[in-house]
Amino acid sequence: MNVGILGGGLAGLSVAAHLDHEYEVLERDARCGGHCFTVEEDGFTWDGGGPHIIFSKNQPMVDYMVSLLAPNVRRARRNNKIFFKGRFVKYPFENGLYDLDPQDRFECLYHYLNNDAPKPTNFKEWLYYTFGKGLTEKYLLPYNEKIWNVRAEELGLDWVEGRVPKPPIEDVIKAAVGVETEGYTHQLWFHYPERGGIESVPKSLEQRVRKITTGFEARHIGRRGPKWVVSDGREEREFDRLVATLPVLDLATRLEGVPTAVVAAVRALRYNSLIVVAVGLAHDRLPDYTAVYIPDPEILTHRISYPGAFSPHNVPRGRSMINAEITANAGDGVWELSDDAVVNRVIDDLEKLGMLHRRDVCYARAVRDKYGYVVQDASYRKHLAIAKAYFESTGIALCGRVAEHEYINMDVCIERGMAVARRLNAEA
């Protein structure tokens, strides 16, 4: 059996690295990695798909990713903050209440303990129901509407479990009176490549892959008798089975014969695009934070991160870097801005917040990712079920974040690639 793997991102490479059958990975770009790509330029190393770190509730997957990188790997402790009213508040917000002024601290604690919000039907109602008015309105609601680029009442509840855990009452009370607590403990410690950025993970997997063709974009997919035929407009490949890790929104338009109702369901699936702006500074006096969350709607970026905190080799000696993430969508006015305009807006915003001075900027660049975040609105499950059922009926296996159109991290992408390989290995 000959298997065609469409896309050489983390999921596609994971399938290939664990597949016993003959196969070929067809990757559109000149290099593999997908969202896990790293820019190395002017002595700076930064992740163009946003900051990716290695953490998971699934310890065997952490161990596997660390083994892929060894010995090029380091372990570090999270030091995230939330920038609120000019203060750097401990992350997550409910564990940093003592960093707030007394009135904000009181309102967060009072409404958390005295909360009669009704049972939720959408994400906005869930925030009030779970955290109360204070925590919700001061941070959780503005931040989430900023990162998802939609009103919170449009979001469903499917994705919340495990992503936004409810803190124990005792932790919130302790935080309010100044007793140190930690939230999101599964990501308190993380691993990251010592050198080469997060692209070192797919590069390590790539070493285990026997056949990859880069520069081959699957523009047309169809049948020729019992075989699948994949064309990039110049060449064709024939396969017995297909694994698709490219965006399902692209797959629906490139596979011949997809019913109109299925195309409509796929088009109804929502996503956010991502712009990452890297700003290099001609000094090394940044704080030792890993990331800072910024809920203020007047500031373009929703989160900044510090590549030098992930690994000291990410920045040249005597210099430092801030990366800013911005979610956008075609037509919202932000996506249409030029790269220079976005870079200048980020620098102006961060200078206004006191996080840098323009005179210190020695490097700046923006990169874009069309399919940045999956947006799970109220109709998400219905539309996704229609799409998955159809592609499964054709025998095409969907695998990975953009193919399955699901908000999953690196660990799950690799794990699902392994699972697809096991299923195919079990076939004759």
C-alpha positions as a Markdown table, in Angstrom:
| # | Residue | x | y | z |
|---|---|---|---|---|
| 1 | Met | 0.0 | 0.0 | 0.0 |
| 2 | Asn | 1.3 | 3.4 | -1.0 |
| 3 | Val | 0.1 | 6.3 | 1.2 |
| 4 | Gly | 0.0 | 10.0 | 0.2 |
| 5 | Ile | 0.4 | 12.4 | 3.1 |
| 6 | Leu | -0.7 | 15.9 | 2.1 |
| 7 | Gly | 1.1 | 18.4 | 4.3 |
| 8 | Gly | 4.5 | 18.2 | 6.1 |
| 9 | Gly | 3.5 | 20.0 | 9.3 |
| 10 | Leu | 3.8 | 18.3 | 12.7 |
| 11 | Ala | 0.8 | 16.0 | 12.1 |
| 12 | Gly | 1.9 | 14.9 | 8.7 |
| 13 | Leu | 5.5 | 14.2 | 9.8 |
| 14 | Ser | 4.2 | 12.2 | 12.8 |
| 15 | Val | 2.1 | 10.0 | 10.5 |
| 16 | Ala | 5.1 | 9.4 | 8.2 |
| 17 | Ala | 7.6 | 8.8 | 11.0 |
| 18 | His | 5.4 | 6.0 | 12.4 |
| 19 | Leu | 4.1 | 4.4 | 9.2 |
| 20 | Asp | 5.3 | 1.0 | 8.0 |
| 21 | His | 3.8 | 1.3 | 4.5 |
| 22 | Glu | 5.4 | 3.0 | 1.5 |
| 23 | Tyr | 4.5 | 6.7 | 1.5 |
| 24 | Glu | 5.3 | 10.1 | 0.3 |
| 25 | Val | 4.9 | 13.4 | 2.2 |
| 26 | Leu | 3.8 | 16.3 | -0.2 |
| 27 | Glu | 4.6 | 19.7 | 1.3 |
| 28 | Arg | 3.6 | 23.0 | -0.3 |
| 29 | Asp | 6.5 | 25.0 | 1.2 |
| 30 | Ala | 10.2 | 24.8 | 0.7 |
| 31 | Arg | 10.5 | 23.3 | 4.2 |
| 32 | Cys | 8.4 | 21.3 | 6.5 |
| 33 | Gly | 7.0 | 22.2 | 9.9 |
| 34 | Gly | 3.7 | 24.0 | 9.3 |
| 35 | His | 2.8 | 26.3 | 12.2 |
| 36 | Cys | 6.0 | 25.2 | 14.0 |
| 37 | Phe | 8.3 | 27.4 | 11.9 |
| 38 | Thr | 11.2 | 29.5 | 13.2 |
| 39 | Val | 12.8 | 32.6 | 11.8 |
| 40 | Glu | 16.6 | 32.9 | 12.3 |
| 41 | Glu | 17.7 | 36.4 | 11.1 |
| 42 | Asp | 20.3 | 39.0 | 12.2 |
| 43 | Gly | 21.2 | 36.8 | 15.2 |
| 44 | Phe | 17.6 | 36.5 | 16.5 |
| 45 | Thr | 15.7 | 33.3 | 16.6 |
| 46 | Trp | 11.9 | 33.5 | 17.0 |
| 47 | Asp | 8.9 | 31.4 | 16.2 |
| 48 | Gly | 6.8 | 32.8 | 13.4 |
| 49 | Gly | 3.7 | 30.8 | 14.2 |
| 50 | Gly | 3.5 | 32.3 | 17.7 |
| 51 | Pro | 5.3 | 31.0 | 20.8 |
| 52 | His | 5.1 | 27.2 | 21.0 |
| 53 | Ile | 6.4 | 25.5 | 24.1 |
| 54 | Ile | 6.4 | 21.8 | 25.1 |
| 55 | Phe | 3.9 | 21.0 | 27.8 |
| 56 | Ser | 1.0 | 18.6 | 28.2 |
| 57 | Lys | -1.1 | 16.8 | 30.7 |
| 58 | Asn | 0.0 | 13.7 | 28.9 |
| 59 | Gln | 3.5 | 13.0 | 30.3 |
| 60 | Pro | 4.4 | 10.3 | 27.8 |
| 61 | Met | 3.9 | 12.8 | 25.0 |
| 62 | Val | 6.2 | 15.3 | 26.8 |
| 63 | Asp | 8.8 | 12.6 | 27.2 |
| 64 | Tyr | 8.5 | 11.7 | 23.5 |
| 65 | Met | 9.0 | 15.3 | 22.3 |
| 66 | Val | 11.9 | 15.8 | 24.7 |
| 67 | Ser | 13.5 | 12.6 | 23.4 |
| 68 | Leu | 13.1 | 13.9 | 19.9 |
| 69 | Leu | 15.1 | 17.0 | 20.8 |
| 70 | Ala | 17.7 | 15.5 | 23.1 |
| 71 | Pro | 20.2 | 16.8 | 23.9 |
| 72 | Asn | 19.0 | 20.1 | 22.3 |
| 73 | Val | 16.4 | 20.8 | 24.9 |
| 74 | Arg | 16.0 | 22.8 | 28.1 |
| 75 | Arg | 13.5 | 23.0 | 30.9 |
| 76 | Ala | 12.1 | 26.3 | 32.2 |
| 77 | Arg | 9.5 | 27.7 | 34.5 |
| 78 | Arg | 6.6 | 29.8 | 33.3 |
| 79 | Asn | 6.6 | 33.4 | 34.4 |
| 80 | Asn | 3.6 | 34.9 | 32.7 |
| 81 | Lys | 1.9 | 38.1 | 33.6 |
| 82 | Ile | -1.3 | 40.0 | 32.7 |
| 83 | Phe | -0.9 | 43.8 | 32.1 |
| 84 | Phe | -3.9 | 45.3 | 33.9 |
| 85 | Lys | -4.2 | 49.0 | 34.8 |
| 86 | Gly | -0.5 | 49.5 | 34.5 |
| 87 | Arg | 0.3 | 46.6 | 36.7 |
| 88 | Phe | 1.9 | 43.2 | 35.9 |
| 89 | Val | -0.5 | 40.8 | 37.5 |
| 90 | Lys | 0.4 | 37.1 | 38.1 |
| 91 | Tyr | -1.0 | 34.7 | 35.6 |
| 92 | Pro | -3.6 | 33.2 | 35.6 |
| 93 | Phe | -5.6 | 36.3 | 36.7 |
| 94 | Glu | -7.5 | 34.5 | 39.5 |
| 95 | Asn | -4.1 | 33.5 | 41.1 |
| 96 | Gly | -2.8 | 37.1 | 41.0 |
| 97 | Leu | -5.6 | 38.9 | 42.8 |
| 98 | Tyr | -3.2 | 40.3 | 45.4 |
| 99 | Asp | -1.4 | 42.3 | 42.6 |
| 100 | Leu | -4.6 | 44.3 | 42.0 |
| 101 | Asp | -5.6 | 47.4 | 43.8 |
| 102 | Pro | -7.8 | 46.8 | 46.9 |
| 103 | Gln | -11.1 | 47.7 | 45.2 |
| 104 | Asp | -10.5 | 45.4 | 42.1 |
| 105 | Arg | -9.4 | 42.7 | 44.5 |
| 106 | Phe | -12.5 | 42.9 | 46.5 |
| 107 | Glu | -14.8 | 42.9 | 43.5 |
| 108 | Cys | -13.2 | 39.9 | 42.0 |
| 109 | Leu | -13.4 | 37.9 | 45.3 |
| 110 | Tyr | -16.9 | 39.1 | 46.2 |
| 111 | His | -18.5 | 38.2 | 42.9 |
| 112 | Tyr | -16.6 | 34.9 | 42.7 |
| 113 | Leu | -18.1 | 33.9 | 46.1 |
| 114 | Asn | -21.5 | 35.5 | 45.6 |
| 115 | Asn | -22.4 | 34.3 | 42.1 |
| 116 | Asp | -26.0 | 33.6 | 41.0 |
| 117 | Ala | -25.4 | 33.6 | 37.3 |
| 118 | Pro | -27.7 | 31.1 | 35.4 |
| 119 | Lys | -26.5 | 27.9 | 33.8 |
| 120 | Pro | -24.6 | 28.9 | 30.7 |
| 121 | Thr | -25.6 | 28.3 | 27.0 |
| 122 | Asn | -22.6 | 30.1 | 25.5 |
| 123 | Phe | -19.0 | 31.1 | 26.4 |
| 124 | Lys | -19.9 | 34.5 | 27.7 |
| 125 | Glu | -22.5 | 33.2 | 30.1 |
| 126 | Trp | -20.0 | 30.4 | 31.1 |
| 127 | Leu | -17.5 | 33.0 | 32.1 |
| 128 | Tyr | -20.0 | 34.8 | 34.4 |
| 129 | Tyr | -21.3 | 31.5 | 35.7 |
| 130 | Thr | -17.8 | 30.1 | 36.5 |
| 131 | Phe | -15.8 | 33.2 | 37.6 |
| 132 | Gly | -18.4 | 35.8 | 38.6 |
| 133 | Lys | -18.7 | 39.4 | 37.4 |
| 134 | Gly | -15.4 | 40.8 | 38.7 |
| 135 | Leu | -13.0 | 38.4 | 37.1 |
| 136 | Thr | -15.0 | 38.2 | 34.0 |
| 137 | Glu | -15.4 | 41.9 | 33.2 |
| 138 | Lys | -11.9 | 42.9 | 34.3 |
| 139 | Tyr | -9.9 | 40.4 | 32.4 |
| 140 | Leu | -11.5 | 37.2 | 31.1 |
| 141 | Leu | -14.2 | 38.7 | 28.8 |
| 142 | Pro | -12.1 | 41.5 | 27.2 |
| 143 | Tyr | -9.1 | 39.2 | 26.7 |
| 144 | Asn | -11.1 | 36.4 | 25.1 |
| 145 | Glu | -13.0 | 38.7 | 22.8 |
| 146 | Lys | -9.7 | 40.1 | 21.8 |
| 147 | Ile | -7.9 | 36.9 | 21.0 |
| 148 | Trp | -10.9 | 35.2 | 19.4 |
| 149 | Asn | -11.9 | 38.4 | 17.5 |
| 150 | Val | -15.6 | 37.6 | 18.0 |
| 151 | Arg | -18.2 | 38.4 | 20.7 |
| 152 | Ala | -18.0 | 35.8 | 23.5 |
| 153 | Glu | -21.7 | 35.0 | 23.2 |
| 154 | Glu | -21.0 | 33.6 | 19.7 |
| 155 | Leu | -18.6 | 31.0 | 21.1 |
| 156 | Gly | -19.8 | 27.5 | 22.1 |
| 157 | Leu | -18.7 | 25.5 | 25.1 |
| 158 | Asp | -17.2 | 22.5 | 23.5 |
| 159 | Trp | -13.6 | 23.7 | 23.7 |
| 160 | Val | -13.7 | 25.1 | 27.3 |
| 161 | Glu | -13.1 | 21.9 | 29.2 |
| 162 | Gly | -9.4 | 21.7 | 30.0 |
| 163 | Arg | -8.6 | 25.0 | 28.3 |
| 164 | Val | -10.1 | 27.3 | 30.9 |
| 165 | Pro | -10.2 | 25.4 | 34.2 |
| 166 | Lys | -12.2 | 26.6 | 37.2 |
| 167 | Pro | -9.9 | 27.4 | 40.1 |
| 168 | Pro | -10.6 | 26.0 | 43.5 |
| 169 | Ile | -12.4 | 28.4 | 45.9 |
| 170 | Glu | -9.5 | 28.2 | 48.4 |
| 171 | Asp | -7.0 | 29.2 | 45.7 |
| 172 | Val | -9.0 | 32.4 | 44.9 |
| 173 | Ile | -9.3 | 33.3 | 48.5 |
| 174 | Lys | -5.6 | 32.7 | 49.1 |
| 175 | Ala | -4.7 | 34.8 | 46.1 |
| 176 | Ala | -6.8 | 37.6 | 47.3 |
| 177 | Val | -5.1 | 37.8 | 50.7 |
| 178 | Gly | -1.6 | 37.3 | 49.4 |
| 179 | Val | -1.0 | 33.6 | 49.8 |
| 180 | Glu | 1.0 | 32.3 | 46.8 |
| 181 | Thr | -1.0 | 29.9 | 44.6 |
| 182 | Glu | -0.4 | 28.5 | 41.1 |
| 183 | Gly | -3.0 | 27.8 | 38.4 |
| 184 | Tyr | -2.7 | 25.9 | 35.1 |
| 185 | Thr | -0.1 | 23.7 | 36.8 |
| 186 | His | 0.3 | 21.4 | 33.8 |
| 187 | Gln | 2.0 | 24.3 | 32.0 |
| 188 | Leu | 4.0 | 25.7 | 35.0 |
| 189 | Trp | 7.1 | 24.0 | 33.7 |
| 190 | Phe | 7.8 | 23.6 | 30.0 |
| 191 | His | 10.5 | 22.4 | 27.6 |
| 192 | Tyr | 11.9 | 24.2 | 24.6 |
| 193 | Pro | 14.8 | 23.7 | 22.2 |
| 194 | Glu | 18.1 | 25.0 | 23.4 |
| 195 | Arg | 18.9 | 26.2 | 19.8 |
| 196 | Gly | 17.0 | 26.5 | 16.6 |
| 197 | Gly | 13.6 | 27.5 | 18.0 |
| 198 | Ile | 10.4 | 25.3 | 17.9 |
| 199 | Glu | 11.1 | 24.2 | 14.3 |
| 200 | Ser | 13.6 | 21.9 | 15.9 |
| 201 | Val | 10.7 | 19.6 | 16.8 |
| 202 | Pro | 9.5 | 19.0 | 13.3 |
| 203 | Lys | 13.1 | 18.9 | 12.0 |
| 204 | Ser | 13.7 | 16.1 | 14.5 |
| 205 | Leu | 10.7 | 14.2 | 13.3 |
| 206 | Glu | 11.7 | 14.8 | 9.7 |
| 207 | Gln | 14.9 | 12.8 | 10.3 |
| 208 | Arg | 12.7 | 9.8 | 10.8 |
| 209 | Val | 10.8 | 10.3 | 7.5 |
| 210 | Arg | 11.9 | 8.3 | 4.5 |
| 211 | Lys | 10.3 | 10.3 | 1.6 |
| 212 | Ile | 9.4 | 14.0 | 1.5 |
| 213 | Thr | 8.8 | 16.2 | -1.6 |
| 214 | Thr | 8.7 | 19.9 | -0.9 |
| 215 | Gly | 7.4 | 22.6 | -3.2 |
| 216 | Phe | 4.5 | 20.4 | -4.1 |
| 217 | Glu | 1.1 | 21.9 | -3.4 |
| 218 | Ala | -1.9 | 19.6 | -3.7 |
| 219 | Arg | -4.0 | 21.7 | -6.0 |
| 220 | His | -6.3 | 18.9 | -7.4 |
| 221 | Ile | -7.2 | 15.6 | -5.8 |
| 222 | Gly | -9.3 | 13.0 | -7.6 |
| 223 | Arg | -9.8 | 9.4 | -8.4 |
| 224 | Arg | -8.4 | 7.3 | -11.3 |
| 225 | Gly | -9.9 | 3.9 | -10.9 |
| 226 | Pro | -8.9 | 2.5 | -7.5 |
| 227 | Lys | -6.1 | 5.1 | -7.1 |
| 228 | Trp | -6.0 | 8.6 | -5.7 |
| 229 | Val | -4.4 | 11.1 | -8.0 |
| 230 | Val | -2.8 | 14.3 | -6.5 |
| 231 | Ser | -1.6 | 17.1 | -8.8 |
| 232 | Asp | 0.2 | 20.3 | -8.2 |
| 233 | Gly | -0.6 | 21.5 | -11.8 |
| 234 | Arg | 2.7 | 20.2 | -13.1 |
| 235 | Glu | 3.2 | 16.7 | -11.8 |
| 236 | Glu | 0.9 | 13.9 | -10.6 |
| 237 | Arg | 1.3 | 11.3 | -7.8 |
| 238 | Glu | -0.8 | 8.2 | -7.5 |
| 239 | Phe | -1.6 | 6.6 | -4.1 |
| 240 | Asp | -3.8 | 3.9 | -2.6 |
| 241 | Arg | -4.7 | 5.9 | 0.5 |
| 242 | Leu | -4.6 | 9.5 | 1.5 |
| 243 | Val | -3.9 | 11.3 | 4.8 |
| 244 | Ala | -4.8 | 15.0 | 4.6 |
| 245 | Thr | -3.2 | 17.4 | 7.1 |
| 246 | Leu | -3.8 | 20.5 | 5.0 |
| 247 | Pro | -6.6 | 22.9 | 6.0 |
| 248 | Val | -10.0 | 21.3 | 5.6 |
| 249 | Leu | -11.2 | 24.6 | 4.0 |
| 250 | Asp | -8.7 | 24.1 | 1.2 |
| 251 | Leu | -9.3 | 20.4 | 0.9 |
| 252 | Ala | -13.0 | 20.9 | 0.3 |
| 253 | Thr | -12.3 | 23.0 | -2.8 |
| 254 | Arg | -9.5 | 20.8 | -4.2 |
| 255 | Leu | -11.1 | 17.4 | -3.9 |
| 256 | Glu | -13.3 | 16.7 | -6.9 |
| 257 | Gly | -16.9 | 15.8 | -6.5 |
| 258 | Val | -17.5 | 17.3 | -3.0 |
| 259 | Pro | -21.3 | 17.8 | -2.5 |
| 260 | Thr | -22.5 | 21.3 | -2.3 |
| 261 | Ala | -23.9 | 20.8 | 1.2 |
| 262 | Val | -20.5 | 19.6 | 2.4 |
| 263 | Val | -18.7 | 22.6 | 0.9 |
| 264 | Ala | -21.2 | 24.9 | 2.5 |
| 265 | Ala | -20.6 | 23.2 | 5.9 |
| 266 | Val | -16.9 | 23.6 | 5.5 |
| 267 | Arg | -17.2 | 27.2 | 4.5 |
| 268 | Ala | -19.2 | 27.8 | 7.7 |
| 269 | Leu | -16.3 | 26.7 | 9.8 |
| 270 | Arg | -14.6 | 29.8 | 11.3 |
| 271 | Tyr | -11.0 | 30.7 | 12.0 |
| 272 | Asn | -8.8 | 33.6 | 12.9 |
| 273 | Ser | -5.6 | 34.5 | 11.1 |
| 274 | Leu | -2.5 | 35.4 | 13.0 |
| 275 | Ile | 0.1 | 38.1 | 12.6 |
| 276 | Val | 3.3 | 37.8 | 14.6 |
| 277 | Val | 5.5 | 40.9 | 15.0 |
| 278 | Ala | 9.1 | 40.4 | 16.2 |
| 279 | Val | 10.8 | 43.4 | 17.7 |
| 280 | Gly | 14.5 | 43.2 | 18.5 |
| 281 | Leu | 16.0 | 45.6 | 21.0 |
| 282 | Ala | 19.6 | 46.9 | 21.3 |
| 283 | His | 19.8 | 46.1 | 25.0 |
| 284 | Asp | 19.2 | 43.2 | 27.3 |
| 285 | Arg | 17.2 | 44.9 | 30.0 |
| 286 | Leu | 13.8 | 43.2 | 29.5 |
| 287 | Pro | 12.1 | 41.6 | 32.5 |
| 288 | Asp | 12.4 | 37.8 | 33.0 |
| 289 | Tyr | 8.8 | 37.2 | 31.9 |
| 290 | Thr | 7.9 | 34.5 | 29.5 |
| 291 | Ala | 4.7 | 36.2 | 28.2 |
| 292 | Val | 2.4 | 39.0 | 29.0 |
| 293 | Tyr | -1.3 | 39.0 | 28.3 |
| 294 | Ile | -2.9 | 42.4 | 27.3 |
| 295 | Pro | -6.7 | 42.6 | 27.6 |
| 296 | Asp | -6.9 | 46.3 | 26.7 |
| 297 | Pro | -8.9 | 46.6 | 23.5 |
| 298 | Glu | -7.1 | 49.8 | 22.5 |
| 299 | Ile | -3.8 | 47.8 | 22.2 |
| 300 | Leu | -3.5 | 45.8 | 19.0 |
| 301 | Thr | -1.6 | 42.8 | 20.3 |
| 302 | His | -3.3 | 40.4 | 22.8 |
| 303 | Arg | -0.1 | 38.8 | 24.0 |
| 304 | Ile | 3.6 | 39.4 | 23.9 |
| 305 | Ser | 6.3 | 36.9 | 24.6 |
| 306 | Tyr | 10.0 | 37.0 | 25.2 |
| 307 | Pro | 12.1 | 34.6 | 23.1 |
| 308 | Gly | 15.1 | 35.1 | 25.2 |
| 309 | Ala | 13.2 | 33.6 | 28.2 |
| 310 | Phe | 12.6 | 30.4 | 26.2 |
| 311 | Ser | 16.3 | 30.0 | 25.4 |
| 312 | Pro | 19.1 | 32.5 | 25.9 |
| 313 | His | 20.4 | 31.4 | 22.4 |
| 314 | Asn | 17.4 | 33.1 | 20.8 |
| 315 | Val | 18.9 | 36.5 | 21.1 |
| 316 | Pro | 22.4 | 37.9 | 20.5 |
| 317 | Arg | 24.5 | 38.9 | 23.4 |
| 318 | Gly | 23.5 | 42.3 | 24.7 |
| 319 | Arg | 20.2 | 42.3 | 22.9 |
| 320 | Ser | 16.7 | 41.1 | 23.5 |
| 321 | Met | 13.4 | 40.6 | 21.7 |
| 322 | Ile | 9.6 | 41.0 | 22.2 |
| 323 | Asn | 7.2 | 39.0 | 20.0 |
| 324 | Ala | 3.6 | 40.3 | 19.6 |
| 325 | Glu | 0.7 | 38.2 | 18.5 |
| 326 | Ile | -2.4 | 39.7 | 16.8 |
| 327 | Thr | -5.5 | 37.9 | 15.7 |
| 328 | Ala | -7.2 | 39.3 | 12.6 |
| 329 | Asn | -9.6 | 38.3 | 9.8 |
| 330 | Ala | -9.9 | 39.4 | 6.2 |
| 331 | Gly | -12.1 | 42.4 | 6.1 |
| 332 | Asp | -11.6 | 43.6 | 9.7 |
| 333 | Gly | -9.2 | 46.3 | 8.7 |
| 334 | Val | -6.2 | 44.8 | 10.6 |
| 335 | Trp | -5.5 | 42.0 | 8.2 |
| 336 | Glu | -5.5 | 44.6 | 5.4 |
| 337 | Leu | -2.8 | 46.7 | 7.0 |
| 338 | Ser | 0.7 | 46.5 | 5.5 |
| 339 | Asp | 3.4 | 44.7 | 7.4 |
| 340 | Asp | 5.1 | 48.0 | 8.0 |
| 341 | Ala | 1.9 | 49.5 | 9.4 |
| 342 | Val | 1.4 | 46.6 | 11.8 |
| 343 | Val | 5.0 | 46.7 | 13.0 |
| 344 | Asn | 4.8 | 50.5 | 13.6 |
| 345 | Arg | 1.4 | 50.1 | 15.5 |
| 346 | Val | 2.9 | 47.4 | 17.7 |
| 347 | Ile | 6.0 | 49.5 | 18.5 |
| 348 | Asp | 3.8 | 52.5 | 19.3 |
| 349 | Asp | 1.5 | 50.5 | 21.5 |
| 350 | Leu | 4.3 | 48.9 | 23.5 |
| 351 | Glu | 6.1 | 52.2 | 23.9 |
| 352 | Lys | 2.8 | 53.7 | 25.2 |
| 353 | Leu | 2.7 | 50.9 | 27.8 |
| 354 | Gly | 6.3 | 51.5 | 28.8 |
| 355 | Met | 7.5 | 48.2 | 27.5 |
| 356 | Leu | 10.1 | 49.5 | 25.0 |
| 357 | His | 11.5 | 52.7 | 23.5 |
| 358 | Arg | 11.4 | 53.1 | 19.7 |
| 359 | Arg | 15.0 | 54.4 | 19.7 |
| 360 | Asp | 16.1 | 50.9 | 21.0 |
| 361 | Val | 14.6 | 49.0 | 18.1 |
| 362 | Cys | 17.3 | 47.3 | 16.0 |
| 363 | Tyr | 15.2 | 44.7 | 14.2 |
| 364 | Ala | 11.5 | 44.3 | 13.3 |
| 365 | Arg | 9.5 | 42.0 | 11.1 |
| 366 | Ala | 6.0 | 40.7 | 10.7 |
| 367 | Val | 4.8 | 37.3 | 9.5 |
| 368 | Arg | 1.3 | 36.1 | 8.8 |
| 369 | Asp | -0.6 | 32.8 | 9.1 |
| 370 | Lys | -4.0 | 32.6 | 7.4 |
| 371 | Tyr | -5.2 | 29.7 | 9.5 |
| 372 | Gly | -4.1 | 30.7 | 13.0 |
| 373 | Tyr | -6.8 | 29.8 | 15.4 |
| 374 | Val | -9.9 | 27.6 | 15.1 |
| 375 | Val | -13.0 | 29.5 | 16.3 |
| 376 | Gln | -15.5 | 27.1 | 17.9 |
| 377 | Asp | -18.8 | 29.0 | 17.6 |
| 378 | Ala | -22.2 | 27.6 | 18.5 |
| 379 | Ser | -22.7 | 25.8 | 15.1 |
| 380 | Tyr | -19.1 | 24.5 | 15.0 |
| 381 | Arg | -19.8 | 20.8 | 16.0 |
| 382 | Lys | -22.7 | 20.5 | 13.5 |
| 383 | His | -20.7 | 21.8 | 10.5 |
| 384 | Leu | -17.5 | 19.9 | 11.5 |
| 385 | Ala | -19.5 | 16.6 | 11.8 |
| 386 | Ile | -20.8 | 17.0 | 8.3 |
| 387 | Ala | -17.3 | 17.6 | 6.9 |
| 388 | Lys | -15.7 | 14.8 | 8.8 |
| 389 | Ala | -18.4 | 12.3 | 7.9 |
| 390 | Tyr | -18.0 | 13.0 | 4.2 |
| 391 | Phe | -14.2 | 12.9 | 4.1 |
| 392 | Glu | -14.1 | 9.7 | 6.1 |
| 393 | Ser | -16.6 | 8.2 | 3.7 |
| 394 | Thr | -14.2 | 8.8 | 0.9 |
| 395 | Gly | -11.4 | 7.0 | 2.8 |
| 396 | Ile | -9.4 | 10.2 | 3.3 |
| 397 | Ala | -8.0 | 10.4 | 6.9 |
| 398 | Leu | -8.0 | 13.9 | 8.4 |
| 399 | Cys | -5.2 | 14.6 | 10.8 |
| 400 | Gly | -3.9 | 17.6 | 12.7 |
| 401 | Arg | -5.1 | 21.0 | 13.8 |
| 402 | Val | -6.2 | 22.6 | 10.5 |
| 403 | Ala | -7.3 | 19.4 | 8.8 |
| 404 | Glu | -9.5 | 18.3 | 11.7 |
| 405 | His | -10.3 | 22.0 | 12.4 |
| 406 | Glu | -9.8 | 21.6 | 16.1 |
| 407 | Tyr | -8.0 | 23.7 | 18.7 |
| 408 | Ile | -5.2 | 21.2 | 19.6 |
| 409 | Asn | -1.6 | 21.7 | 20.6 |
| 410 | Met | 1.6 | 20.1 | 19.5 |
| 411 | Asp | 1.4 | 17.1 | 21.7 |
| 412 | Val | -2.1 | 16.1 | 20.4 |
| 413 | Cys | -1.0 | 16.7 | 16.8 |
| 414 | Ile | 1.8 | 14.2 | 17.2 |
| 415 | Glu | -0.3 | 11.8 | 19.1 |
| 416 | Arg | -3.1 | 11.8 | 16.5 |
| 417 | Gly | -0.4 | 11.3 | 13.8 |
| 418 | Met | 0.7 | 8.2 | 15.6 |
| 419 | Ala | -2.9 | 7.0 | 15.8 |
| 420 | Val | -3.5 | 7.4 | 12.1 |
| 421 | Ala | -0.2 | 5.5 | 11.4 |
| 422 | Arg | -1.3 | 2.7 | 13.7 |
| 423 | Arg | -4.7 | 2.4 | 11.8 |
| 424 | Leu | -3.0 | 2.3 | 8.4 |
| 425 | Asn | -0.3 | -0.2 | 9.6 |
| 426 | Ala | -3.1 | -2.5 | 10.6 |
| 427 | Glu | -4.3 | -2.6 | 7.0 |
| 428 | Ala | -2.9 | -5.0 | 4.5 |
